[in-house]
């Protein structure tokens, strides 16, 4: 059975880590963060699963009830949010070029491939290199530091100036960099990468702006080998009713890039191998409500579910109050 790790925060603020396999889940005695557990495994030269197996089990816990009560937080964090990097890659899934190309084709001549389509086709050709070789580098973007990461039931808040707040149902890789600069993938999480698609559609060079938004992780960190096939559903609820719903696929079997290739092209940069840092890297999607002409509203709820995760990521949409930014010259 697949091991899943969750982070729990009680009403008192006390934190715990939960280990779940199948329908059984228990608190881990004396463990308050998944990050600390991963660092312990690195220091001892063993796997995360081995560390969990060697840790005493505490009381059983109903993780579904804990989720509904709002006690489950994002499955990774850091005391200093500046040491968490949120990044991602796009055009990585079979079919992902269709939606992106639809957004951008008006800016290109009818007979000319858009940059999005060219990048997708290059990934399709060279995104899964043979072991020991380097494949085509993907699109890459930066979302922010750990202050942009929200929990599985927290609001996703778009800035006051945002033109759109749209879901992106994805799988995210969660990593920690060891003391010698070696990155370790500690697990996978269900994610809503969240973006401003109206801003992106205006001009592809505004993609960087559109991605500087919050992101949400589901409560479960899937430990061990990555599944080849992940199948889920993304939906938007408005006033308790389903406004839009669509299935989505992920996992390497449904991608034009291998995870190893995406990881190589992220961690090849020295600044992303700083010891102790945490990275959350979003692997992309091919399914967006925006491409079906859905215009989201404040109060809508994004819900994403996908096996083998047993719990969803469910976040209401909010808009932040305007912030006046002035410049002073020293």
C-alpha positions in Angstrom: 0.0 0.0 0.0 1.2 3.5 -0.8 2.5 5.6 2.1 0.9 9.0 2.5 2.1 11.7 4.9 0.0 14.5 6.2 0.6 17.5 8.5 -2.0 18.2 11.2 -2.5 21.4 13.2 -4.8 21.2 16.2 -7.0 24.1 17.4 -4.4 24.8 20.0 -1.8 25.3 17.2 0.1 22.1 18.1 1.4 20.3 15.0 1.7 16.6 14.3 2.5 14.4 11.3 0.1 11.6 10.2 1.2 8.4 8.3 -1.6 6.8 6.3 -1.7 3.6 4.3 -4.9 2.3 2.9 -7.7 3.2 5.2 -5.5 3.3 8.3 -3.9 6.4 9.6 -1.9 7.2 12.8 -0.1 10.1 14.3 3.7 9.7 14.4 4.9 10.1 18.0 7.2 13.1 18.5 7.1 14.3 14.9 5.9 17.8 14.1 6.8 18.3 10.5 7.4 16.3 7.3 10.4 18.5 6.6 12.1 17.4 9.8 11.3 13.8 9.1 12.9 14.1 5.6 16.0 15.7 7.0 16.3 12.9 9.6 16.1 10.3 6.8 18.8 12.1 4.8 21.1 12.3 7.9 20.7 8.6 8.5 21.0 7.6 4.9 17.7 5.8 4.8 14.4 6.3 2.9 11.5 8.3 4.2 9.4 5.2 4.3 12.1 3.5 6.5 12.1 6.5 8.9 8.3 6.3 9.2 8.4 2.5 9.8 10.9 3.1 12.6 8.8 5.8 14.3 6.3 4.9 17.0 2.7 5.1 16.1 0.4 7.2 18.2 -3.4 7.4 18.2 -5.4 6.6 15.1 -6.9 9.5 13.2 -9.8 9.9 10.8 -8.1 12.0 8.1 -11.3 12.6 6.2 -12.8 14.2 9.3 -9.6 16.1 10.0 -9.8 17.5 6.5 -13.4 18.6 6.8 -12.6 20.2 10.2 -9.8 22.2 8.5 -7.0 20.7 10.7 -4.9 19.5 7.7 -2.3 22.0 6.4 -0.1 21.9 3.4 2.1 18.8 3.5 5.4 20.8 3.4 6.5 24.1 4.8 9.5 25.8 6.4 9.9 28.1 9.4 11.3 30.7 7.0 9.0 31.0 3.9 11.9 32.5 1.9 13.5 29.0 1.9 10.5 27.5 0.0 10.6 28.0 -3.8 7.4 27.5 -5.9 8.1 26.9 -9.6 6.6 25.0 -12.4 6.6 23.8 -16.0 4.0 24.1 -18.7 3.2 22.3 -22.0 4.3 19.0 -20.4 1.1 17.0 -20.9 -0.3 15.3 -24.0 -3.0 17.6 -25.2 -1.7 20.6 -23.1 -0.8 22.6 -26.2 -4.4 22.8 -27.4 -5.6 25.1 -24.6 -2.5 27.2 -24.6 -2.4 27.5 -28.4 -6.1 28.5 -28.3 -5.2 31.4 -26.0 -2.3 32.6 -28.2 -3.0 31.7 -31.8 -4.7 35.1 -32.4 -1.3 36.7 -32.0 0.3 34.6 -34.7 -0.2 34.3 -38.5 -2.5 31.4 -39.4 0.3 29.6 -41.2 2.8 30.0 -38.3 3.0 27.8 -35.3 2.8 29.7 -32.0 5.7 29.5 -29.6 3.5 27.4 -27.4 2.9 24.8 -30.1 6.6 24.8 -31.0 7.6 24.2 -27.4 5.1 21.5 -27.0 6.3 19.7 -30.2 9.9 20.0 -29.1 9.0 18.4 -25.7 7.0 15.7 -27.5 10.1 14.8 -29.5 12.8 15.2 -26.8 11.1 15.4 -23.4 11.7 11.8 -22.5 15.4 11.2 -23.1 17.1 7.8 -22.6 18.7 7.3 -19.1 22.0 9.2 -18.8 21.1 11.7 -21.5 19.7 15.2 -21.4 16.3 16.0 -23.0 14.6 19.1 -24.3 14.3 21.8 -21.6 10.6 22.7 -20.8 8.9 26.0 -20.3 9.7 27.1 -16.8 8.1 29.7 -14.5 8.4 31.1 -11.0 5.4 31.5 -8.7 7.0 32.9 -5.5 8.3 31.7 -2.2 6.6 29.8 0.6 4.4 32.8 1.5 2.4 32.0 -1.7 1.6 28.4 -0.6 -1.8 27.8 1.0 -3.3 24.7 2.5 -5.9 22.3 1.1 -9.0 24.2 2.3 -7.6 27.8 2.5 -8.8 30.5 0.1 -6.9 31.1 -3.0 -6.6 34.9 -3.0 -6.0 36.8 -6.3 -4.5 40.3 -6.1 -6.9 43.2 -6.5 -5.4 44.0 -9.9 -5.8 40.4 -11.2 -7.9 40.0 -14.4 -8.7 36.3 -13.6 -8.3 33.7 -11.0 -8.3 30.2 -12.6 -7.6 26.7 -11.5 -4.9 24.4 -12.8 -5.3 20.8 -11.6 -1.8 19.4 -11.3 0.6 17.1 -9.5 3.5 18.8 -7.7 6.8 17.3 -6.8 8.0 18.2 -3.3 11.8 18.3 -2.8 14.3 19.1 -0.1 18.0 19.9 -0.7 20.4 18.0 1.5 23.4 19.4 3.4 25.7 18.6 0.4 23.5 20.3 -2.2 21.9 17.0 -3.3 18.1 17.4 -4.1 15.8 14.7 -2.9 12.2 14.2 -4.1 10.3 13.4 -0.9 6.9 13.0 -2.5 4.1 14.1 -4.8 1.1 16.2 -3.9 -2.2 17.0 -5.5 -2.2 20.7 -6.4 -4.1 23.7 -7.7 -1.4 25.8 -9.4 -3.8 28.8 -9.9 -3.1 31.4 -12.5 -4.3 34.5 -14.2 -5.2 33.3 -17.7 -6.7 36.6 -19.0 -3.4 38.3 -18.3 -1.5 35.5 -20.0 -3.7 35.5 -23.0 -3.2 39.2 -23.6 0.5 38.6 -24.4 2.6 35.5 -23.9 5.4 37.7 -22.5 3.0 38.3 -19.6 3.1 34.7 -18.6 5.6 35.6 -15.8 3.1 38.1 -14.4 0.2 35.6 -14.7 2.1 33.0 -12.6 2.9 35.2 -9.6 -0.1 33.9 -7.7 -0.8 31.7 -4.8 -1.0 27.9 -5.1 -2.6 25.2 -3.0 -1.5 21.7 -2.2 -3.7 18.8 -1.2 -3.1 17.4 2.3 -1.4 14.1 1.3 2.2 13.7 0.3 2.5 10.5 -1.7 5.8 8.8 -0.8 7.7 6.4 -3.1 7.8 5.9 -6.8 5.6 8.2 -8.9 2.5 6.6 -10.4 2.6 6.2 -14.2 -1.1 7.1 -14.5 -3.1 9.5 -12.4 -6.7 10.2 -13.2 -8.8 12.8 -11.5 -11.6 15.4 -11.8 -11.4 19.2 -11.6 -14.6 21.1 -10.8 -15.8 24.5 -9.9 -18.7 25.0 -7.5 -20.8 28.1 -7.4 -23.3 28.5 -4.5 -23.0 24.8 -3.9 -23.8 23.7 -7.4 -21.4 22.4 -10.0 -20.6 25.2 -12.5 -18.0 23.2 -14.5 -16.5 19.8 -14.3 -13.9 17.9 -16.3 -11.7 14.9 -15.9 -7.9 15.3 -16.2 -4.9 13.0 -16.6 -1.4 13.2 -15.2 1.5 10.9 -14.5 4.4 10.2 -16.9 2.2 8.0 -19.1 0.2 11.0 -20.0 3.0 13.5 -20.3 5.4 14.6 -23.0 8.2 15.0 -20.5 9.6 12.6 -18.0 9.7 13.7 -14.3 13.5 13.1 -14.4 13.8 15.5 -17.3 11.7 18.2 -15.6 13.7 17.8 -12.4 17.1 17.9 -14.3 16.2 21.2 -15.9 15.1 22.8 -12.6 17.9 21.6 -10.4 20.7 22.1 -12.9 20.9 25.7 -11.6 23.2 26.2 -8.6 20.8 28.6 -6.9 18.2 25.8 -6.6 20.6 23.4 -4.8 21.0 25.5 -1.7 21.2 23.2 1.3 18.0 23.1 3.5 15.7 24.7 0.9 12.4 23.2 0.0 11.1 23.2 -3.6 7.5 22.7 -4.8 7.5 22.2 -8.6 4.3 22.0 -10.5 4.3 19.5 -13.4 1.6 21.1 -15.6 -1.8 20.2 -16.8 -3.9 19.9 -20.0 -7.2 20.8 -18.4 -8.4 24.4 -17.7 -11.9 25.7 -17.3 -10.7 28.9 -18.9 -10.4 27.2 -22.3 -14.1 26.4 -22.0 -14.8 30.1 -21.6 -15.6 29.9 -17.8 -15.2 33.2 -16.0 -14.7 32.6 -12.3 -16.1 34.8 -9.6 -15.2 35.5 -6.0 -16.8 32.9 -3.8 -16.5 30.1 -6.4 -14.9 26.9 -5.0 -12.2 24.9 -6.8 -12.2 21.2 -6.0 -9.7 18.8 -7.4 -9.7 15.0 -6.7 -7.4 12.3 -8.1 -6.5 8.7 -7.1 -4.3 7.5 -5.5 -4.8 10.5 -3.3 -7.8 10.0 -1.1 -8.6 13.6 -0.1 -9.2 16.6 -2.4 -7.7 20.1 -2.5 -10.7 22.4 -2.1 -10.2 26.2 -2.1 -12.6 29.1 -2.4 -11.7 32.0 -4.6 -11.1 35.4 -3.0 -9.9 38.8 -4.2 -7.5 40.8 -2.1 -8.2 44.4 -1.1 -6.3 47.0 -3.2 -2.9 48.0 -1.9 -1.4 51.4 -2.7 2.3 51.0 -3.6 4.3 54.2 -3.6 8.0 54.6 -4.2 10.3 56.7 -2.0 13.8 57.6 -3.1 16.5 57.5 -0.4 
